[in-house]
C-alpha cells in the first residue's frame, strides 16, 4: 500500500478525522555481519521502502494496534504493556511504549489509534522489527513532545527488542533511525560513532533476493552465537585487555587464538574479527569506486558466514551461488542474521533482468522455493512524512 491507501484504510477502521502519517524504512547491511553485537564495524543503508504508520490521538490511555498485513488487532491499556505471545508484532510497539515510560514520560503519553502497513517481508532479514520499533518511537516522540534525539530513540528501540526476547546488536535500529538517502553508514558499534559514505554504484544496482524461508530470529541460534562470542572474549582476556571481539585486530588474533581451547568458539571469533577487517577495506574500496573489489569482499563475507559462523543454510547458499554465477554480478552475500532471510547483490544495471531470471530459476530448481527480488535504493530514516 502507498501512503494514501494506508490513510484510507485507517479511516475504514477508526473512522474519519484528523490523522498523522509516519514512515520507517527497512535496512540492508552491505557488509559486516554479526559484528555489531561484538563491538565491531557494520556498513548498512536504510531502504526506500519500509513501514507506514497512521495514527490518531485518543482522549484516554488505550492503545489500539491494527495492521493491513495481518488480521491480528490488539487493544491494551497503557498500564498493561507486558509481552504477550498472543499479541505478535504488537509486542515490539508495546515494548517501545514501556521504554518511554521507564524514561519518565508516562505523564506525557496518551492513547492512540494506530494502523501500520509494512512492505518488508516478515522474517526476511531486512529488519521489519526495527522498522516497527523506530516507527513507534518517532510516533510517541512527535505526538507527545517527549524531546528525545534520534540516537536516544535508536537505543530505546534496541532495548525494546531485547525485552521481546532477541538480544540484537545496535545496527538494525541505528540504520533505520539514522538512514540518509544515497548514503550508507559506516558505524562503529562500540563507540556509536558513524560516518555517512556516499553510495555511488555507477552503472550498478543493489538487488535483494528473499529466500522466502523466514529465519524466525528470536527462535534461531542467534542468541547461541552471541554466547559463543562472549566465551571467546573470556578466553582471550587471559592475556588481552579487551571488552569484546571488536577490540581485537586480525594480527593480534592470529598471535593469540591458541588461548581459545574450543574449536567451535575459535571459528566464531575468527569470523567476527576478519569480518570487521573486511568492512573497513570494503568502505575504502567503495570510496575509491573499486566496485569489483567491493564485490569480492562480499563473497568472502558469505563464505566466512557459511564456514566459520555457520549461519547461512541451504537456501541462502543456493541464492548466493546462483547469483555469483551470473555474468554481471560483482558480488553477493547473505544479509541479516541468517538461517533464512535475504541475500544482497551488486549487479551491473544491464544484467539485472537476466540476474532475476537466472537466479530465480536456479534457486527454485535447487530448493523447490520461489525467491522474491527487490531492486533497492537507499532511503531516509524514520520520520513524520506530512
N, C-alpha and C positions, 0 to 999 in steps of 0.2 A: 504493500500500500504506500502511496505517496502521502505527503502531509495533509492535503485536502481530504483525501479519503479517510484518513485516521480521524480527522476532526469531525467528519460526518458520522463516522462510526461511534465516536464519543457521544454525539447528540442523540444517536439512536439508543444508547444505553442509559445515559444520565439525563437526557432532556436538553432543550435549547438553553442558551445563556452564555455568559462570559466564560472564556476558557483561555488557557495559556499552553503554548506548544514548545517542547524541548526536543533536542536531538543529541544522542550519544553514539559515537562510532564504534565499530569493531576495530580490531587491530590485527596486523600480521607482523611477525618477527622475521626479519630478513636473514639474520644470523645471530647466534648466541643463545643456545637452548639449554635450559636447566642450569644456567649460570646465575640467574637473578637472585634466587634464594641462597646462593653461595657467595654473595657479595661481589659478583663479577660484573662484566660489561654485557649489555644487550644492545640490539640495533633494530628496534621496531618502528613502524609507522602506523598512525591511525588510518582507517579506511574511509572512503567516501560513502559508505553505507553502514547502517547500524540499527539503532532503536529509536523510534519516535515515542514521545510521551505527551499526552494531552491531559491537562489537569484542571480542576476547579476547586477552589477553597470552599469548605463547609463551615457551618456555624457550630460544630460540635468537635469531638475528639475521635471521630470514626474515620478509619482509612479503608476505602473501597478500592480493590485492585481488580482489573479486568485486562484481558489481552485479546487481540484479534487473531493471535496464532493458536491459542489453546482455549478450550471451553472453560477451564477452571476459573472460578471467581472466588475471591477471598474478601471477607469483611472482618476487621478487627478493631477493638478499642485500643487507643494509644498506650494504655497501661497494660496491654497483654501482647507483648512483642516476642515472646519465646518462640524458638524454632519449632515448627510443627511439620512433620513429613507430609502431611495431607495438604499443606499449603504450597508445595512445589516451588516454582520460580519466585513466588511472592515472598519467600523467606529471605531472599537476597535484599529485597526492598525493605522488609520489616527490620532486618538487622542493621541497615543503614540508619533508619529512624532511631533504633535503640542506641546507636553510637552517637547521634546528635544529642539524645537525652543524657548520655553519660558525660558529654562535654558541657552540660549545664544549660541546654537550650529548651528544656521541656516547657517552660512557661511561654515561650515564643511560638511553639508548634501548635498547629491545629489540624482538624480533619481535612481530608482530601478525597475527591473522586478522581481516580487515575485510570487511564486506558493506555496500554503500551502496545506497540506494533513493531516487531523485530524482523529485520531482513538477514539476520545472522543465524544460520542453521544451528540448532541446539546440538551440543557435543561435537562441533566442528573444529574446535581449537582456535577459533577466531575471537574468543573472549566475549561470548554472549553474557556471561555472568558479570564481568567487569563493566560492560556496557550498561547493564541494568543498574549496577551499583552507582556508577558515576551519574547516570541519569537521575536517580533518586536523590543523590547528594545535591546536584545542581538545582533540582526542583525545590527541595527544602530550603536551601540557602537563598534562592531567589524569592520564593513565595513568602518566607517568614523573616527575611532580613537578618540571617544569622552571622553574616560577615566573615565567613571562612574563606581563606585563599584556596586556589585550586590544589596546591600541594597538600594543604590540610585535608581537603576532601579526598584526594588520592589515598592518603594514609588511612583516613577513616574508612574508606571503601574497602581497602585491604583487610582491615580489622573485621569488617562485616563479613567478608568471605571466610575468614578464619572461624568466625562464630557459626557459620553454616556448616563448616566441617572440613574445609580444604585449606591446608597450610601453604597457600600460594606465596610466591615472592611478590615483589612490587611492580614488576614490568607491566603486567596487563593493565592495572589501574592507572599507572603513570602514562602509558601510551594513549589510553583512552581519554584521560583528562587533559594531557599536555600536547596532544597532537597538533600539527601545523601542516596545512596543505602544501604539497610539493616539497616536503621535507621528511626525513627520517630522524630519529632521535638516538644519539649515542648516549647511553645512560650508564653511569657508574652507580650500581645498585646499593653499594655500601655507603657511599657518601651522599647519595641522592643529588649528584651533580650531573648536568646534561648539557649537550650542545646540539643544536639543530644542524643537520647536514643536508644541503640541497640534494634532492633525489632526482638526479639527471640521468635518465635512462634513454639517451638519444637513440631513436630507432628501435627501442625495445619496450616490452610491456611486462608488467607483473601479472602472472596468471596463477590463480589459486585453484587447486583441484581438491574437491571434497571426496574422501573415500566413502562417505555415507555409512561409515561404521562409527557410531558415537563412541567417544572414549570414556564416558562416564567418569569424569575426573575424580570426583570425591571417592569413588569406589575402586579406582585403579591403584597401581603400585606407585603412584606419585609420592605419597607420604613415606612409603618404604624407601624410595630413592633418596629422599631428603634425609632420612635417618642414617642411611649408609654414608652420605657425605659428612654428616656430623661425626660419625665414627672415625672417618678418615682424618678429620681435623684433630680429634683427640689423640690419635696415634702420632700425628706429625708434631703435636705440641710437646712431645717428649724432648724435642730438640729445637723446634722453631717457635718464635714468639708471634703467633698468628691468632686471628679470631675466626677466620673462615677460609675456604679454599681460594677465594678471590685475592687473598694476600700472598699467594704462592705463585711465583713465576715458573715457567716451564723448566728453566735451568735449575732452580732450587729444588723443584720436584724430582727431577732426574737424580739429583745428588742425595735425596732423602727418601725416595719411595720405598727403600728397604725397611723403613720404620713401620710400614703398614703390613702386618703379617697375613691379613686376609686378602686373598687374590681378588675376590669379587669387589671388595671395598676399594682396593687399589685401582681397579679398572674404572670404577665410578669416578674416583678422584682424577684419574688421568684424563677422562673425557672433559670434565669441568675446566681443568687447568689449561688444556690445549685448545678447548673451545674459546676460552677467554682470550687467548692469544690470537685466534682466528678472527675474532670480532675486530680487534684493533687493526690487523692487517687488511681486513676487508674494507673498513672505512677509509683507510689510506688509498686503497685501490679505487674506490668509488670517487673519492675526491680528485684522483688523477685521471678519471674517466677510463680506467682499465677494467671494463666490464667482463672481459673474458677471464681475467684473473679472479675477479669477484665471484664469478660463477664456479670456478674450480674450488674455491674455499667453501661454497655452499655444498658441493658434492662431498668434500672431505668432512664437513659437519654432519651430514646424514650418515656417512659411513661410521663415524665415531658414535653417533647416537644408536646406530644399529649394533655395532660390535662391542663397544665398551659400556655404554649406558643401558643398552637393551630395552629401548622404549618405542621401537618403530612397529614391528609386527608385519605380517604378510601383506596386508593391504597397502600400507604406506610404502613398503619396499617395492611393491609392484608398480605403484604410481610413479615413484622416483625413477626406477629403472626404465620404465616406458618413456618417461619424459626425456631422460638423458640420451635415449636412442633416436630422438627426433632431430634431424638436421635443422639448426636454428635455435636450439636450446643452449643457452650459455651455462646454466646450472639449475639444479632442482634439489630440494631437501624437504624433509618434514618440518612443519612449524607448529608450535604449541607443545603441549605436554606429551603427546604421543599416544600410543595404544589406540589408534584410530585418529580421526580428525582430518587434517589437510596437509597438502604439500604446497610450497611456494616455488615458482619457477621464474627465471628471467628468460624471456623468449623474444627473438627478433620479430618485429612487428609484421613482416611479410610472411612469417611462419606460424602465426597464432592460429589461424583456421586449421591448418594441417596438424598442428600440435594437438588441438582439441579432438580432432577426428581420430588421429592415430593413437593417442594416449587413451582416449575413451574406449576404443575398440580393444586394444591390448589389455587394458585393465579388466574389462568385462570377461574376456576370454580366460584370463588367469584366475579371477576371483569369483565370477558369477554376479558381481555387483556392478551397478551403474554409477559412474562418477558424475558430479556436477562441477562446472567450471565457471570461474568468475574472472573477468578481466578487470583488475583492480586499479584504482587511483588512490593516492594519499589524500587524506581529508583533515579537517579541523577537529579539535577536541570537543568534549561535551559542552553544550551551551543552550540558552534560550534562543529560538530561531525566529521569533517575531520582532 
